[in-house]
Amino acid sequence: MSSGIRAEGVFPYLALAALAAAFIQVTLGGVVRVTGSGLGCPDWPLCDGRVIPVFERSALVEFSHRVVAMVVAVLTLSVAALAVRRFRAERGILVPSLAGAVLVLAAAALGAVVVWTELSWWVRLIHLGIAEGVVASMVVAALAARRAGDAEASTAPSSDALLHALILVSAAGVFLVILSGSYMVGYGAGSSCGTWPLCRGSLLPDGAAYVVHMFHRLLSAAAAIVLAGAALMAWRRGAHVWGVRAGALLAGAAMAVQIVIGAWTVWSGFPIEMRAAHLAGATLLWAAVVGLATLYFMPRRAPLPVTAHGVRLAGTGGGAS
């Protein structure tokens, strides 16, 4: 029993550690890309035939990305192992934990393919999508475990169809924005529009590179509008659902920060630091939106009975519905 209690206490922190490592890995992947360090280590798994690379910027940047990827793999697989060992009956914890393990192994395999194909844009796009999937899996696992251990997390189910749709569309929209950004950079249109919010005074100026760049901005604007509506409605209508108000506030704040980062990236002339920060901000926004969706859609427990004095009765409720 004591080991089970320890496992329940450790699991959320282990999932959060895996989430933090996954975030750092995605951010470093952005640094690798914007600094042109993708072939700093031209072979895999070694770096130019060495276990420890030469002291040169591109090699060190790429090698650090690989080292963090190994840490992510170890932590994510540990999360899955602990979930299988202690939480087999908790599908909300087990399923995202196993999904994270599968995705992190797929990401490792694709990382090698990226090097072997000499940075093909479509492989990098899939690689980024899978890495964001690992982030999402760890967000869901951590929140599910946190809620499972919270005696005050009993709430009544919500049946707000409009809010359901807005949250789902927000999550899908943010994910597509991230992938469209990867495609834009792979196409070579990342810095084609040097003004914001319009490009050369137009929504869709002539020229393929400008169209690709502005499509990313327009998709971002559409996703932001939907997310703003979802966050506002979740704040107003989600008071009875555990954690939803905090999730709505975090998602809204992350969206606002990302808009500022995106605009400042253009206004400052697309410096490397801001381009890397833009991807980091997108990943934080993705994690926040997934967190909001998890908090809202997570299977809810039945409310605990309350006495006439407003005291919840222990041991008489809290089972999964």
Sine and cosine of phi, psi and omega as CSV:
sin_phi,cos_phi,sin_psi,cos_psi,sin_omega,cos_omega
0.00,0.00,-0.69,0.72,-0.03,-1.00
-0.90,0.43,-0.59,0.80,0.02,-1.00
-0.93,0.38,-0.57,0.82,0.06,-1.00
-0.90,0.43,-0.66,0.75,0.03,-1.00
-0.89,0.45,-0.66,0.75,0.02,-1.00
-0.89,0.45,-0.66,0.75,0.01,-1.00
-0.89,0.46,-0.68,0.73,0.02,-1.00
-0.89,0.45,-0.57,0.82,0.01,-1.00
-0.97,0.26,-0.57,0.82,-0.06,-1.00
-0.98,0.18,-0.57,0.82,-0.17,-0.99
-0.80,0.59,-0.77,0.64,-0.03,-1.00
-0.85,0.52,-0.60,0.80,-0.01,-1.00
-0.95,0.31,-0.58,0.82,0.06,-1.00
-0.91,0.41,-0.67,0.74,0.04,-1.00
-0.90,0.43,-0.64,0.77,0.05,-1.00
-0.91,0.42,-0.61,0.79,0.05,-1.00
-0.90,0.44,-0.66,0.75,0.05,-1.00
-0.90,0.43,-0.63,0.78,0.03,-1.00
-0.89,0.45,-0.72,0.70,0.01,-1.00
-0.88,0.47,-0.68,0.74,0.01,-1.00
-0.91,0.42,-0.63,0.77,0.02,-1.00
-0.91,0.42,-0.63,0.77,0.05,-1.00
-0.89,0.46,-0.70,0.71,0.01,-1.00
-0.89,0.46,-0.64,0.77,-0.01,-1.00
-0.90,0.44,-0.71,0.71,0.02,-1.00
-0.89,0.46,-0.66,0.75,0.02,-1.00
-0.88,0.47,-0.70,0.72,0.04,-1.00
-0.91,0.42,-0.56,0.83,0.09,-1.00
-0.87,0.49,-0.63,0.78,0.08,-1.00
-0.90,0.43,-0.65,0.76,0.04,-1.00
-0.89,0.45,-0.67,0.74,0.04,-1.00
-0.83,0.55,-0.69,0.73,-0.08,-1.00
-0.95,0.32,-0.74,0.67,-0.10,-1.00
-0.96,0.29,-0.37,0.93,0.05,-1.00
-1.00,-0.04,-0.03,1.00,-0.01,-1.00
0.92,0.38,0.54,0.84,-0.07,-1.00
-0.99,-0.16,0.21,0.98,-0.09,-1.00
-0.86,0.52,-0.51,0.86,0.04,-1.00
-0.95,-0.32,0.43,0.90,0.11,-0.99
-0.88,0.47,-0.50,0.87,0.17,-0.99
-0.89,-0.46,0.99,-0.14,-0.15,-0.99
-0.97,0.25,-0.08,1.00,0.05,-1.00
-0.79,-0.62,0.09,-1.00,-0.04,-1.00
-0.49,-0.87,0.69,-0.72,0.14,0.99
-1.00,0.06,-0.17,0.99,0.03,-1.00
-0.98,0.22,0.13,-0.99,0.02,-1.00
-0.89,-0.46,0.98,-0.19,-0.07,-1.00
0.82,0.57,0.65,0.76,0.04,-1.00
0.98,0.20,0.11,0.99,-0.05,-1.00
-0.89,-0.45,0.51,-0.86,0.14,-0.99
-0.96,0.27,-0.69,0.73,0.08,-1.00
-0.94,-0.33,0.84,-0.55,-0.09,-1.00
-0.95,0.32,0.22,-0.97,0.09,-1.00
-0.93,0.37,0.38,-0.92,-0.04,-1.00
-0.99,0.16,0.99,0.17,-0.01,-1.00
-0.61,-0.79,0.61,-0.79,-0.22,-0.98
-0.82,0.57,-0.81,0.58,-0.10,-1.00
-0.89,0.47,-0.61,0.79,0.02,-1.00
-0.92,0.38,-0.68,0.74,-0.02,-1.00
-0.92,0.39,-0.62,0.78,0.02,-1.00
-0.90,0.43,-0.75,0.66,0.01,-1.00
-0.90,0.43,-0.64,0.76,-0.02,-1.00
-0.92,0.40,-0.62,0.78,0.02,-1.00
-0.90,0.44,-0.61,0.80,0.06,-1.00
-0.87,0.48,-0.66,0.75,0.01,-1.00
-0.93,0.37,-0.63,0.77,0.00,-1.00
-0.89,0.45,-0.71,0.70,0.01,-1.00
-0.90,0.43,-0.58,0.81,0.05,-1.00
-0.87,0.49,-0.62,0.79,0.05,-1.00
-0.91,0.42,-0.65,0.76,0.04,-1.00
-0.89,0.45,-0.68,0.74,0.03,-1.00
-0.86,0.50,-0.69,0.72,-0.01,-1.00
-0.88,0.47,-0.71,0.70,-0.01,-1.00
-0.89,0.47,-0.72,0.69,-0.04,-1.00
-0.92,0.38,-0.68,0.73,-0.03,-1.00
-0.92,0.38,-0.66,0.75,0.05,-1.00
-0.92,0.40,-0.54,0.84,0.07,-1.00
-0.92,0.39,-0.63,0.78,0.07,-1.00
-0.87,0.50,-0.72,0.69,-0.01,-1.00
-0.89,0.45,-0.68,0.74,-0.01,-1.00
-0.89,0.45,-0.67,0.74,0.01,-1.00
-0.93,0.37,-0.60,0.80,0.03,-1.00
-0.90,0.43,-0.68,0.74,0.02,-1.00
-0.91,0.42,-0.61,0.79,-0.06,-1.00
-0.96,0.29,-0.63,0.78,-0.17,-0.99
-0.88,-0.48,-0.30,0.95,-0.15,-0.99
-0.79,-0.62,0.58,0.81,-0.02,-1.00
-0.90,0.44,-0.44,0.90,0.01,-1.00
-1.00,0.06,-0.14,0.99,-0.02,-1.00
-0.97,-0.23,1.00,-0.02,-0.08,-1.00
-0.89,0.46,-0.53,0.85,0.01,-1.00
-0.90,0.45,-0.41,0.91,0.06,-1.00
-0.99,-0.11,-0.69,0.73,-0.11,-0.99
-0.91,0.40,-0.73,0.68,-0.10,-0.99
-0.89,0.46,-0.77,0.63,0.02,-1.00
-0.91,0.41,-0.50,0.86,0.03,-1.00
-0.91,0.41,-0.70,0.71,0.03,-1.00
-0.93,0.36,-0.61,0.79,0.04,-1.00
-0.88,0.48,-0.66,0.75,0.03,-1.00
-0.88,0.48,-0.64,0.77,0.01,-1.00
-0.90,0.44,-0.70,0.72,0.02,-1.00
-0.89,0.45,-0.70,0.71,-0.04,-1.00
-0.92,0.39,-0.61,0.79,-0.03,-1.00
-0.93,0.35,-0.55,0.84,0.08,-1.00
-0.94,0.35,-0.64,0.77,0.06,-1.00
-0.90,0.43,-0.63,0.78,0.02,-1.00
-0.89,0.45,-0.64,0.77,0.02,-1.00
-0.89,0.45,-0.68,0.73,0.01,-1.00
-0.91,0.42,-0.68,0.74,0.00,-1.00
-0.93,0.35,-0.49,0.87,0.07,-1.00
-0.86,0.51,-0.64,0.77,0.06,-1.00
-0.92,0.38,-0.65,0.76,0.00,-1.00
-0.89,0.46,-0.61,0.79,0.02,-1.00
-0.84,0.55,-0.70,0.71,0.00,-1.00
-0.93,0.36,-0.72,0.69,-0.06,-1.00
-0.91,0.42,-0.51,0.86,0.02,-1.00
-1.00,-0.05,0.15,0.99,0.03,-1.00
0.82,0.58,0.79,0.62,0.17,-0.99
0.92,0.39,0.68,0.73,0.10,-1.00
-0.85,0.52,0.72,-0.69,-0.12,-0.99
-0.88,0.47,-0.61,0.79,-0.06,-1.00
-0.95,0.33,-0.52,0.85,0.06,-1.00
-0.94,0.34,-0.65,0.76,0.03,-1.00
-0.90,0.43,-0.59,0.80,0.02,-1.00
-0.90,0.44,-0.73,0.69,0.02,-1.00
-0.90,0.43,-0.64,0.77,0.00,-1.00
-0.87,0.50,-0.69,0.72,0.03,-1.00
-0.91,0.42,-0.69,0.73,0.02,-1.00
-0.85,0.52,-0.66,0.75,0.02,-1.00
-0.93,0.37,-0.65,0.76,0.03,-1.00
-0.88,0.48,-0.65,0.76,0.06,-1.00
-0.92,0.38,-0.48,0.88,0.10,-1.00
-0.91,0.42,-0.61,0.79,0.07,-1.00
-0.90,0.44,-0.69,0.72,0.05,-1.00
-0.83,0.55,-0.75,0.66,-0.03,-1.00
-0.89,0.46,-0.67,0.75,-0.01,-1.00
-0.87,0.49,-0.67,0.74,-0.02,-1.00
-0.95,0.31,-0.53,0.85,0.09,-1.00
-0.88,0.47,-0.74,0.67,-0.02,-1.00
-0.90,0.44,-0.71,0.70,-0.02,-1.00
-0.89,0.46,-0.70,0.72,-0.03,-1.00
-0.90,0.43,-0.69,0.72,-0.02,-1.00
-0.94,0.35,-0.63,0.78,0.02,-1.00
-0.89,0.46,-0.67,0.75,0.02,-1.00
-0.93,0.37,-0.63,0.78,0.02,-1.00
-0.89,0.45,-0.67,0.74,-0.01,-1.00
-0.94,0.34,-0.61,0.79,-0.01,-1.00
-0.88,0.48,-0.48,0.88,-0.01,-1.00
-1.00,-0.09,0.12,0.99,-0.05,-1.00
-0.96,-0.28,0.92,-0.40,-0.03,-1.00
-0.93,0.37,-0.31,0.95,-0.03,-1.00
-0.99,-0.10,0.20,0.98,-0.11,-0.99
-1.00,0.01,0.20,0.98,-0.01,-1.00
-0.98,0.20,0.85,-0.53,-0.03,-1.00
-0.62,-0.78,0.36,-0.93,0.03,-1.00
-0.99,0.14,0.55,-0.84,0.02,-1.00
-0.88,0.47,0.47,-0.88,0.06,-1.00
-0.95,-0.32,0.54,-0.84,0.00,-1.00
-0.76,-0.65,0.67,0.74,-0.01,-1.00
-1.00,0.02,0.99,-0.15,-0.10,-0.99
-0.90,0.44,-0.63,0.78,-0.02,-1.00
-0.91,0.42,-0.70,0.71,0.02,-1.00
-0.91,0.41,-0.62,0.78,0.11,-0.99
-0.79,0.62,-0.79,0.62,-0.07,-1.00
-0.91,0.42,-0.68,0.73,-0.02,-1.00
-0.89,0.46,-0.66,0.75,0.00,-1.00
-0.92,0.39,-0.69,0.73,0.00,-1.00
-0.90,0.43,-0.70,0.72,0.01,-1.00
-0.91,0.41,-0.59,0.81,0.04,-1.00
-0.88,0.48,-0.73,0.68,-0.01,-1.00
-0.89,0.45,-0.72,0.69,0.02,-1.00
-0.89,0.45,-0.65,0.76,-0.01,-1.00
-0.90,0.44,-0.71,0.71,0.00,-1.00
-0.89,0.45,-0.65,0.76,0.02,-1.00
-0.89,0.45,-0.69,0.72,0.02,-1.00
-0.91,0.42,-0.58,0.82,0.05,-1.00
-0.88,0.47,-0.68,0.73,0.02,-1.00
-0.88,0.48,-0.71,0.71,0.00,-1.00
-0.92,0.39,-0.61,0.79,0.02,-1.00
-0.91,0.41,-0.55,0.83,0.08,-1.00
-0.90,0.43,-0.64,0.77,0.05,-1.00
-0.90,0.43,-0.68,0.73,0.03,-1.00
-0.89,0.45,-0.67,0.74,0.00,-1.00
-0.85,0.53,-0.72,0.70,0.00,-1.00
-0.92,0.40,-0.68,0.73,0.02,-1.00
-0.89,0.46,-0.52,0.85,0.02,-1.00
-0.96,0.26,-0.32,0.95,-0.03,-1.00
1.00,-0.03,0.32,0.95,-0.05,-1.00
-0.96,-0.30,0.25,0.97,-0.10,-1.00
-0.87,0.50,-0.56,0.83,-0.04,-1.00
-0.85,-0.52,0.45,0.89,-0.07,-1.00
-0.96,0.29,-0.53,0.85,-0.01,-1.00
-0.98,-0.21,0.94,-0.33,-0.09,-1.00
-1.00,-0.02,0.14,0.99,0.06,-1.00
-0.80,-0.60,0.35,-0.94,-0.01,-1.00
-0.56,-0.83,0.69,-0.73,0.20,0.98
-1.00,0.05,-0.35,0.93,0.02,-1.00
-1.00,0.09,0.24,-0.97,0.05,-1.00
-0.89,-0.45,0.94,-0.34,-0.05,-1.00
0.84,0.54,0.57,0.82,0.04,-1.00
0.98,0.19,0.20,0.98,-0.07,-1.00
-0.66,-0.75,0.44,-0.90,0.10,-1.00
-0.95,0.30,-0.64,0.77,0.00,-1.00
-0.69,-0.72,0.99,0.16,0.00,-1.00
-0.94,0.34,0.29,-0.96,0.03,-1.00
-0.91,0.41,0.59,-0.81,0.01,-1.00
0.90,-0.43,0.77,-0.63,-0.08,-1.00
-0.87,0.50,-0.67,0.74,-0.03,-1.00
-0.89,0.46,-0.64,0.77,0.02,-1.00
-0.91,0.40,-0.64,0.77,0.01,-1.00
-0.90,0.44,-0.70,0.71,0.00,-1.00
-0.88,0.48,-0.70,0.71,-0.01,-1.00
-0.90,0.43,-0.72,0.70,-0.04,-1.00
-0.95,0.32,-0.47,0.88,0.10,-0.99
-0.88,0.48,-0.66,0.75,0.05,-1.00
-0.88,0.47,-0.68,0.73,0.00,-1.00
-0.92,0.40,-0.68,0.73,-0.02,-1.00
-0.92,0.39,-0.63,0.78,0.07,-1.00
-0.90,0.43,-0.63,0.78,0.04,-1.00
-0.89,0.46,-0.67,0.74,0.00,-1.00
-0.90,0.43,-0.67,0.74,0.02,-1.00
-0.90,0.44,-0.69,0.72,0.02,-1.00
-0.90,0.43,-0.61,0.79,0.01,-1.00
-0.91,0.42,-0.64,0.77,0.01,-1.00
-0.90,0.44,-0.72,0.69,0.00,-1.00
-0.90,0.44,-0.68,0.73,-0.01,-1.00
-0.91,0.42,-0.63,0.78,0.04,-1.00
-0.87,0.50,-0.69,0.73,0.05,-1.00
-0.90,0.44,-0.66,0.75,0.00,-1.00
-0.91,0.42,-0.69,0.72,-0.02,-1.00
-0.91,0.41,-0.67,0.75,0.00,-1.00
-0.91,0.41,-0.70,0.72,0.00,-1.00
-0.93,0.37,-0.62,0.79,0.03,-1.00
-0.90,0.44,-0.61,0.79,0.03,-1.00
-0.90,0.43,-0.66,0.75,-0.05,-1.00
-0.97,0.24,-0.62,0.79,-0.15,-0.99
-0.96,-0.29,-0.10,1.00,-0.11,-0.99
-0.97,-0.23,0.33,0.95,-0.05,-1.00
-0.89,0.45,-0.47,0.88,-0.05,-1.00
-1.00,0.07,-0.08,1.00,-0.02,-1.00
-0.96,-0.27,0.81,-0.59,-0.11,-0.99
-0.82,0.57,0.84,-0.54,0.13,-0.99
0.98,0.17,-0.13,0.99,-0.12,-0.99
-0.92,0.39,-0.63,0.77,0.01,-1.00
-0.89,0.46,-0.67,0.74,0.04,-1.00
-0.90,0.43,-0.65,0.76,0.03,-1.00
-0.89,0.45,-0.64,0.77,0.02,-1.00
-0.90,0.43,-0.67,0.74,0.01,-1.00
-0.90,0.44,-0.69,0.72,-0.01,-1.00
-0.91,0.42,-0.69,0.73,-0.01,-1.00
-0.90,0.43,-0.68,0.73,0.02,-1.00
-0.90,0.45,-0.67,0.74,0.01,-1.00
-0.91,0.41,-0.67,0.74,0.01,-1.00
-0.89,0.46,-0.61,0.79,0.03,-1.00
-0.90,0.43,-0.71,0.70,0.00,-1.00
-0.88,0.48,-0.69,0.72,0.02,-1.00
-0.89,0.46,-0.67,0.75,-0.03,-1.00
-0.91,0.40,-0.59,0.80,0.06,-1.00
-0.89,0.46,-0.69,0.72,0.02,-1.00
-0.89,0.45,-0.69,0.72,0.01,-1.00
-0.88,0.47,-0.69,0.72,-0.01,-1.00
-0.88,0.47,-0.72,0.70,0.01,-1.00
-0.90,0.43,-0.69,0.72,-0.04,-1.00
-0.92,0.40,-0.53,0.85,0.06,-1.00
-0.86,0.51,-0.69,0.72,0.01,-1.00
-0.94,0.34,-0.75,0.66,-0.07,-1.00
-0.88,0.47,-0.49,0.87,-0.03,-1.00
-1.00,-0.03,0.07,1.00,0.08,-1.00
1.00,0.06,0.44,0.90,0.06,-1.00
0.85,0.52,0.78,0.63,0.07,-1.00
-0.93,0.38,0.39,-0.92,-0.05,-1.00
-0.85,0.53,-0.68,0.73,-0.06,-1.00
-0.88,0.48,-0.67,0.75,-0.03,-1.00
-0.95,0.30,-0.57,0.82,0.03,-1.00
-0.91,0.41,-0.64,0.77,0.07,-1.00
-0.93,0.38,-0.64,0.77,0.02,-1.00
-0.90,0.43,-0.52,0.85,0.00,-1.00
-0.90,0.43,-0.68,0.73,0.05,-1.00
-0.93,0.36,-0.63,0.77,0.05,-1.00
-0.88,0.48,-0.68,0.74,0.03,-1.00
-0.90,0.44,-0.61,0.79,0.04,-1.00
-0.90,0.43,-0.62,0.79,0.02,-1.00
-0.93,0.36,-0.64,0.77,0.08,-1.00
-0.89,0.46,-0.66,0.75,0.04,-1.00
-0.89,0.45,-0.68,0.73,0.04,-1.00
-0.86,0.51,-0.72,0.70,0.02,-1.00
-0.88,0.47,-0.64,0.77,-0.01,-1.00
-0.92,0.40,-0.67,0.74,0.00,-1.00
-0.93,0.37,-0.65,0.76,0.07,-1.00
-0.89,0.46,-0.63,0.78,0.05,-1.00
-0.88,0.47,-0.69,0.72,0.03,-1.00
-0.88,0.48,-0.71,0.70,0.01,-1.00
-0.89,0.46,-0.64,0.77,0.00,-1.00
-0.90,0.43,-0.72,0.70,-0.01,-1.00
-0.89,0.46,-0.58,0.82,-0.06,-1.00
-0.99,0.17,-0.65,0.76,-0.10,-0.99
-1.00,-0.09,-0.16,0.99,-0.02,-1.00
-0.83,0.56,0.70,-0.71,0.04,-1.00
-0.79,0.62,0.75,-0.66,-0.12,-0.99
-0.98,-0.18,0.58,-0.81,0.09,-1.00
-0.98,0.19,0.38,-0.93,0.11,-0.99
-0.95,0.32,0.57,-0.82,0.01,-1.00
-0.88,0.48,0.61,-0.79,0.06,-1.00
-0.96,0.29,0.64,-0.77,0.04,-1.00
-0.86,0.52,0.57,-0.82,-0.01,-1.00
-0.85,-0.52,0.70,-0.71,0.01,-1.00
-0.98,0.22,0.09,-1.00,0.02,-1.00
-0.89,0.46,-0.36,0.93,-0.01,-1.00
-1.00,-0.06,0.11,0.99,0.04,-1.00
0.99,0.17,0.31,0.95,-0.02,-1.00
-0.99,-0.16,0.79,-0.62,0.03,-1.00
-0.96,0.26,0.67,-0.74,0.00,-1.00
-1.00,0.07,0.84,-0.54,-0.01,-1.00
-0.97,0.23,0.55,-0.83,0.12,-0.99
0.98,0.22,0.16,0.99,-0.02,-1.00
-0.88,-0.47,0.15,0.99,0.00,-1.00
-0.25,-0.97,-0.28,-0.96,0.07,-1.00
1.00,-0.04,0.06,1.00,0.05,-1.00
-0.96,0.28,0.43,-0.90,-0.01,-1.00
-0.93,0.36,0.67,-0.74,0.01,-1.00
-1.00,-0.03,0.00,0.00,0.00,0.00
